[in-house]
Amino acid sequence: MTSWLPLLVLLPFAGAVLCLLVRGRGAPAIGVATSLATAALVLFALWSLQTSGPVRVQVGGWGAPLGIDLAVDGLSMIHLIMTAVIGLFISLYANRYYDGYRGGQKDRARELFWPFWLMLWGAMNALFVSADLFNLYVVLELVGLSAVGLVVLTGTRDVLGAGLRYLLTALAGSMCYLMGVALLYAAHGTLDLFAIGALIQSDGVSRAALMLMVTGLLMKTAVFPLHFWLPPAHASATAPVSALLSALVVKASFYILLRLWFDVFPGVTTPLLGNLLGLLGGGAILWGSLQALRQKRLKLLIAYSTVAQLGYLMFLFPVTAGMADGSSLWLQEVSKGTVCHVLSHALAKASIFLSAGLFILAAGTDQMSAMKGLAERMPLTVFSMALAAVSLMGLPPSGGFIAKWLIMHAVLGVGQWWWAPFLVIGGLLTAGYMFMMLRPAFLEPDPGPGLKPVPRLLEVCTLALAMLSIGIGISAANLLNLVMIGNPFSIPGGGW
């Protein structure tokens, strides 16, 4: 696997360059082919991890800090798989979705989607396999810049405003993270992700670095109250881009946050910080859900739902803060539940954003009042949205149910019962805005012009993602066992 590991990064980057050079009608074919090849390569990496265990590679023979170290364990692999599966379906969807983009600025959007998307994919793969804190900063910047480029594809006033807000927030978050990295390097002379944790002491420099890096990553993850950039960016972008942002991009910065918590700062994190992050998560669940209930536009509702659903990820931190026993049952429970929520939310939210894109293609608007009769006219699309809603609400047998069950079990197991009401109320509020979203689809349609037909392939892509979000609940044991390869959630230190 060692010789193949750099290809996980280089292959999407090469595809992005080719798409930029070719432009025109050749770019989609190159984009889809690159997506298929990258997904196949991830499958090979999965096989190698399961047969040989965690892997670490020095690219070009030079290790950190002079060179680039790449590493794969169960946590990074599950994120690579998530990106490959969702990325492949979004590529197939986008190949047909942008066919209708003709004339002026729309031509530019159709041509530039592929280089920006493949650059984003390569940057996310690089992020998941990087074993150095500075390299993580570099690829985190690439992720942010690629995502902003995707948001502003159509070039409208609303899109440019949302893109500028996103760009400024991403840059501010990156600078906070970089300042933390600089403090660590000045104090310890190394940025090795899996070795620096043994050197860091609970002193003023380490605490300052931790706060800077966590703040920067919370901004990029759009955790309440630093979520202000997310709703306009997700709601104004085209459907494939909205799906990418909600399903994958915000999870990339959260992945780094997990690595910092368990590998870099295990001796610095405190129950106070963990409880603060838990409170932010609880606030995100309530605020995001209440805002979703107020929306009239479908994509804005889904965007605020993302704000709310990200809150569930924050409960890992109060449960694990201050733990001394890395084999703790509750640490394993909450870690597996958090990863399961990352996966199930990514699949469900990708499906629901792509379904919203089909509705917009058919109706020319994302006003939910125009969804009347949609269940009769576009039954497959509405069925996909309903399946995704089941997972987001946390109903059995979905992946969302397994995730919330494990998190609930862990918070009660460690005696932190005060987080449980957030989980219960969040589920009820999610049901409220999901039913509000679906209700018009089952009403009698208004008289007037019918909906435009949409390609069947696009509906199949949305349905496949929704079914996978349910299927995670059925195959959760195998997936969560995969996550634990390399013991990425041990405290103190990492599993390397």
C-alpha positions in Angstrom: 0.0 0.0 0.0 2.9 2.4 0.7 3.6 3.0 -3.0 -0.1 3.6 -3.6 -0.8 6.0 -0.7 0.4 9.2 -2.4 -1.8 8.4 -5.4 -4.9 9.0 -3.2 -3.8 12.6 -3.3 -2.1 12.9 -6.7 -4.8 11.2 -8.8 -7.6 13.8 -8.0 -5.1 16.7 -8.4 -4.0 15.3 -11.8 -7.7 15.0 -12.9 -8.3 18.7 -11.8 -5.4 19.9 -13.9 -6.6 17.9 -16.9 -10.1 19.3 -16.5 -8.8 22.8 -16.4 -6.7 22.3 -19.5 -9.5 20.6 -21.5 -12.5 22.6 -20.4 -15.5 22.3 -22.6 -17.3 19.0 -23.0 -14.3 16.8 -22.2 -14.0 17.9 -18.6 -17.1 16.0 -17.3 -15.8 12.7 -18.9 -12.4 13.3 -17.2 -14.0 14.2 -14.0 -16.2 11.1 -13.8 -13.3 8.8 -14.9 -11.1 10.4 -12.2 -13.8 9.9 -9.6 -14.2 6.2 -10.5 -10.4 5.7 -10.4 -10.1 7.4 -7.0 -12.9 5.4 -5.5 -11.3 2.2 -6.8 -8.0 3.3 -5.2 -9.7 3.9 -1.9 -11.1 0.3 -2.0 -7.6 -1.0 -2.6 -6.4 1.1 0.4 -9.2 -0.4 2.5 -8.1 -3.9 1.6 -4.5 -3.1 2.4 -5.4 -1.6 5.8 -7.5 -4.7 6.7 -4.7 -7.1 5.7 -1.6 -5.2 6.9 -2.8 -2.8 9.5 -2.0 1.0 9.8 0.6 2.4 7.4 2.9 5.3 7.5 5.0 6.5 4.5 7.7 9.1 4.1 7.2 10.7 0.6 10.4 10.9 -1.3 12.4 9.3 1.6 12.3 12.5 3.7 10.2 12.5 6.8 8.8 15.4 8.8 9.7 18.1 9.5 11.7 18.3 6.2 9.5 16.1 4.1 5.9 14.9 4.0 4.6 12.0 6.1 1.4 10.2 5.1 -0.4 7.8 7.5 -3.6 5.7 7.4 -5.5 4.2 10.3 -9.1 3.3 10.8 -10.3 6.8 11.5 -8.6 8.3 8.4 -9.8 5.3 6.3 -13.5 5.7 7.2 -13.2 9.4 6.1 -11.6 8.4 2.9 -14.4 5.9 2.2 -17.0 8.4 3.0 -15.5 11.0 0.6 -15.1 8.4 -2.1 -18.7 7.1 -1.9 -20.3 10.5 -1.7 -17.9 12.0 -4.1 -18.6 9.3 -6.8 -22.3 9.8 -6.6 -22.0 13.6 -6.7 -19.8 13.3 -9.7 -22.3 11.1 -11.5 -25.1 13.5 -10.5 -23.1 16.6 -11.6 -22.3 15.1 -15.0 -26.0 15.4 -15.9 -27.0 18.2 -13.6 -24.8 20.8 -15.3 -26.0 19.8 -18.8 -28.7 22.4 -18.4 -26.2 25.1 -17.7 -25.8 26.9 -21.0 -25.0 30.5 -21.9 -22.9 33.2 -20.3 -21.9 32.7 -16.7 -23.6 29.2 -16.7 -21.0 28.0 -19.2 -18.3 29.0 -16.8 -20.0 27.3 -13.9 -20.2 24.0 -15.9 -16.6 24.2 -17.0 -15.0 25.1 -13.6 -17.0 22.8 -11.4 -14.8 19.8 -12.3 -11.3 21.3 -11.6 -12.5 22.9 -8.4 -14.3 19.7 -7.3 -11.3 17.4 -8.0 -8.9 19.8 -6.3 -11.2 19.7 -3.3 -11.3 15.9 -3.3 -7.5 15.7 -3.5 -7.1 18.2 -0.7 -9.5 16.3 1.5 -7.7 13.0 0.8 -4.4 14.7 1.7 -5.9 16.0 4.9 -7.1 12.6 6.0 -3.7 11.0 5.4 -1.4 13.9 6.6 0.7 13.1 9.6 2.1 16.6 10.2 0.4 19.6 11.7 1.8 22.1 9.2 0.9 19.9 6.2 -2.6 19.8 7.7 -2.6 23.6 7.6 -1.6 23.6 3.9 -4.3 21.1 2.8 -6.9 22.8 5.0 -6.2 26.0 3.1 -6.6 24.1 -0.2 -9.9 22.6 1.0 -11.2 26.1 1.9 -10.1 27.8 -1.3 -11.5 25.0 -3.5 -14.8 25.1 -1.6 -15.1 28.9 -2.0 -14.4 28.5 -5.7 -17.3 26.0 -5.9 -19.7 28.3 -4.0 -19.2 31.3 -6.4 -19.4 29.3 -9.6 -22.6 31.0 -10.9 -21.3 34.5 -10.1 -24.6 36.0 -9.0 -24.7 38.8 -6.4 -26.1 36.6 -3.6 -23.5 33.9 -4.4 -20.6 36.3 -4.4 -21.6 37.8 -1.1 -21.9 34.3 0.5 -18.6 33.3 -1.0 -16.8 36.4 0.3 -18.2 35.7 3.8 -17.1 32.1 3.6 -13.6 33.1 2.3 -13.0 35.6 5.1 -14.2 33.1 7.7 -12.0 30.3 6.3 -9.0 32.6 6.3 -9.6 33.7 9.8 -10.0 30.1 10.9 -6.8 29.1 9.1 -4.8 31.9 10.7 -5.9 30.9 14.2 -4.9 27.3 13.4 -1.5 28.4 12.0 -0.7 30.5 15.0 -1.3 27.5 17.2 1.0 25.4 15.0 3.7 28.1 15.3 3.5 28.1 19.1 3.9 24.3 19.2 6.8 24.3 16.8 8.6 27.0 18.8 8.1 25.1 22.0 8.9 21.5 20.8 10.7 21.7 17.5 8.5 19.1 15.8 5.0 19.0 14.3 4.6 15.2 14.0 0.9 14.6 14.5 1.5 11.2 16.3 4.6 12.1 18.3 4.2 15.6 19.6 1.5 14.6 22.1 4.1 12.8 24.2 6.1 16.1 24.4 3.3 18.6 25.2 2.8 19.6 28.8 -0.1 21.4 30.3 1.5 24.8 30.3 0.5 28.2 29.1 2.0 27.8 25.6 0.2 24.5 25.1 -3.1 25.9 26.3 -2.8 28.9 24.1 -2.0 26.7 21.1 -5.0 24.5 21.9 -7.4 27.4 22.2 -6.2 29.0 18.9 -6.4 25.8 16.9 -9.7 24.7 18.3 -11.2 28.1 17.6 -10.0 28.1 14.1 -11.4 24.6 13.5 -14.7 25.5 15.1 -15.0 28.3 12.6 -14.4 26.1 9.7 -16.7 23.4 11.0 -19.5 26.0 11.4 -20.2 25.1 15.0 -22.6 27.5 16.8 -22.2 30.5 17.2 -19.5 30.5 14.5 -21.9 29.1 11.9 -22.9 32.5 10.3 -21.2 31.7 7.0 -22.8 28.3 6.5 -26.5 29.0 5.7 -26.0 31.6 2.9 -23.1 29.6 1.3 -25.0 26.3 1.3 -28.3 27.8 0.3 -27.0 29.9 -2.6 -24.6 27.3 -4.2 -25.7 24.9 -6.8 -27.1 21.6 -5.6 -23.9 19.4 -6.1 -21.8 22.0 -4.3 -24.3 22.3 -1.4 -24.1 18.6 -1.0 -20.3 18.6 -0.9 -20.2 21.4 1.6 -22.6 19.9 4.0 -21.6 16.3 3.7 -17.8 16.5 3.4 -16.2 19.9 3.8 -17.3 20.7 7.3 -16.3 17.1 8.3 -12.7 17.7 7.2 -12.0 20.3 9.8 -13.9 18.2 12.4 -11.5 15.3 11.6 -8.5 17.5 12.5 -10.3 18.5 15.7 -10.5 14.8 16.6 -6.8 14.3 15.9 -5.9 17.3 18.1 -8.1 16.1 20.9 -6.8 12.5 21.1 -3.2 12.7 19.6 -1.8 16.2 20.2 -3.4 17.6 23.4 -4.5 14.6 25.5 -2.8 16.0 28.5 -4.0 19.5 28.0 -7.7 19.1 27.5 -9.8 19.6 30.6 -13.4 18.9 31.6 -14.1 22.7 31.5 -13.1 22.9 27.8 -15.0 19.7 27.1 -18.2 21.1 28.8 -17.8 24.3 26.9 -17.7 22.5 23.6 -20.7 20.4 24.7 -22.6 23.6 25.4 -21.8 24.9 22.0 -23.2 21.6 20.6 -26.4 21.9 22.6 -26.8 25.5 21.4 -26.2 24.4 17.8 -29.0 21.8 18.1 -31.5 24.2 19.5 -30.6 27.3 17.4 -30.2 25.4 14.1 -33.4 23.5 14.6 -35.5 26.6 15.5 -34.1 28.5 12.6 -34.9 25.6 10.3 -38.5 25.7 11.5 -38.7 29.3 10.4 -37.6 28.8 6.8 -39.7 29.0 3.6 -36.9 28.0 1.3 -36.0 24.4 1.0 -32.3 24.8 0.8 -32.1 27.2 3.7 -34.0 24.7 5.9 -31.5 22.0 5.0 -28.6 24.4 5.6 -29.8 25.2 9.1 -30.4 21.5 9.7 -26.7 21.1 9.1 -25.9 23.6 11.8 -28.1 21.6 14.2 -26.8 18.2 13.3 -23.2 19.3 13.7 -24.1 20.0 17.3 -24.3 16.2 18.1 -20.6 15.8 17.3 -19.7 18.1 20.1 -20.9 15.8 22.9 -17.8 13.6 22.4 -15.6 16.2 24.1 -17.2 16.5 27.5 -17.5 12.7 27.7 -13.8 12.2 27.0 -12.2 15.3 28.6 -10.0 14.3 31.5 -10.3 10.6 30.9 -7.2 8.7 32.0 -8.2 5.2 30.8 -7.9 4.9 27.0 -9.8 1.6 27.1 -12.8 3.1 28.8 -16.1 1.6 27.5 -17.7 5.0 27.4 -14.9 6.5 25.4 -15.3 3.8 22.8 -19.1 4.2 22.8 -19.1 8.0 22.3 -16.3 7.8 19.7 -18.1 5.2 17.7 -21.3 7.1 18.0 -19.7 10.3 16.8 -18.1 8.6 13.8 -21.4 6.9 13.0 -23.1 10.3 13.1 -20.4 11.8 10.8 -21.2 9.1 8.2 -24.9 8.9 8.5 -25.3 12.7 8.4 -23.0 13.0 5.4 -25.0 10.5 3.4 -28.4 11.7 4.4 -27.5 15.4 3.9 -25.9 14.7 0.5 -29.1 12.9 -0.6 -31.4 15.6 0.6 -29.5 18.5 -1.0 -29.3 16.6 -4.3 -33.0 15.9 -4.0 -33.6 19.6 -3.5 -31.5 20.2 -6.6 -33.9 18.0 -8.6 -36.9 19.9 -7.3 -35.3 23.2 -8.3 -34.5 21.8 -11.8 -38.2 20.7 -12.1 -39.9 23.7 -10.6 -37.4 26.6 -11.0 -37.6 27.6 -7.4 -36.8 26.2 -3.9 -39.8 27.7 -2.2 -41.5 24.9 -0.3 -44.9 26.2 -1.2 -44.1 25.1 -4.7 -43.7 21.5 -3.6 -47.4 20.8 -3.5 -48.1 17.5 -5.2 -44.5 16.6 -5.6 -45.0 13.1 -4.2 -47.3 12.4 -7.1 -45.2 14.0 -9.7 -41.7 13.1 -8.5 -42.2 10.1 -6.2 -38.6 8.8 -6.3 -37.3 12.2 -5.2 -39.7 12.5 -2.4 -39.0 9.0 -1.3 -35.3 9.8 -1.2 -35.9 12.9 0.9 -38.1 10.9 3.3 -35.5 8.1 3.7 -32.8 10.8 4.4 -35.2 12.4 6.9 -35.5 9.1 8.8 -31.8 9.0 9.4 -31.6 12.7 10.4 -34.4 12.2 12.9 -32.5 9.2 14.3 -35.2 6.6 13.7 -34.4 2.8 13.6 -32.9 1.1 11.7 -30.9 4.1 10.3 -27.4 5.1 10.9 -28.7 8.2 12.7 -30.4 6.0 15.2 -27.2 4.0 16.0 -25.2 7.2 16.3 -27.6 8.9 18.7 -28.1 5.7 20.7 -24.4 5.3 21.3 -23.9 9.0 22.2 -26.9 8.8 24.6 -25.6 5.6 26.1 -22.2 7.2 26.7 -23.4 10.5 28.2 -25.6 8.6 30.6 -22.9 6.1 31.4 -20.4 8.7 32.5 -23.1 10.4 34.6 -23.4 13.5 32.4 -27.2 13.2 32.1 -27.7 16.9 31.3 -26.7 16.3 27.7 -29.5 13.8 27.2 -32.3 16.4 27.0 -30.5 18.1 24.1 -30.5 14.7 22.2 -34.2 14.1 22.9 -35.3 17.7 22.1 -33.1 17.8 19.0 -34.7 14.6 17.7 -38.2 16.1 18.2 -37.2 19.4 16.5 -35.6 17.5 13.6 -38.9 15.6 13.2 -40.7 18.9 13.2 -38.8 20.6 10.4 -38.5 17.4 8.4 -42.3 16.9 8.4 -42.7 20.6 7.6 -40.4 20.0 4.6 -42.3 16.9 3.4 -45.8 18.0 4.1 -46.4 20.1 1.0 -45.3 17.2 -1.2 -48.4 15.3 -0.2 -50.9 18.1 -0.8 -53.0 18.6 -3.9 -50.9 20.4 -6.5 -51.9 24.0 -7.5 -53.3 24.4 -11.0 -50.7 25.7 -13.4 -47.7 24.5 -15.5 -46.3 21.1 -14.6 -42.8 20.3 -13.5 -40.0 19.8 -16.0 -38.8 16.2 -16.3 -35.5 15.4 -14.6 -33.0 12.7 -15.6 -33.7 9.3 -13.9 -30.0 8.9 -13.2 -30.1 11.9 -10.9 -33.0 10.4 -8.9 -31.1 7.1 -8.6 -28.1 8.9 -7.2 -30.2 10.6 -4.5 -32.0 7.4 -3.7 -28.7 5.4 -3.4 -27.2 7.9 -0.9 -30.4 7.9 1.2 -30.5 4.1 1.3 -26.8 4.0 2.4 -27.7 6.4 5.3 -30.2 3.7 6.4 -27.9 0.8 5.6 -25.2 2.1 7.9 -27.5 1.3 10.8 -27.7 -2.3 9.6 -23.9 -2.7 9.0 -22.8 -0.4 11.8 -20.8 -3.1 13.7 -18.4 -3.8 10.7 -17.9 -0.1 10.0 -17.2 0.8 13.6 -14.8 -2.0 14.0 -12.9 -0.6 11.0 -12.7 2.8 12.7 -10.9 1.2 15.6 -7.9 -0.1 13.5 -4.9 1.6 14.9 -6.7 2.5 18.1 -7.2 6.2 17.1 -9.3 7.1 20.2 -6.8 6.0 23.0 -6.0 8.5 25.8 -3.3 9.6 26.4 -1.5 9.7 23.1 -2.5 8.0 19.9 -2.5 4.5 18.7 0.8 4.9 16.7 
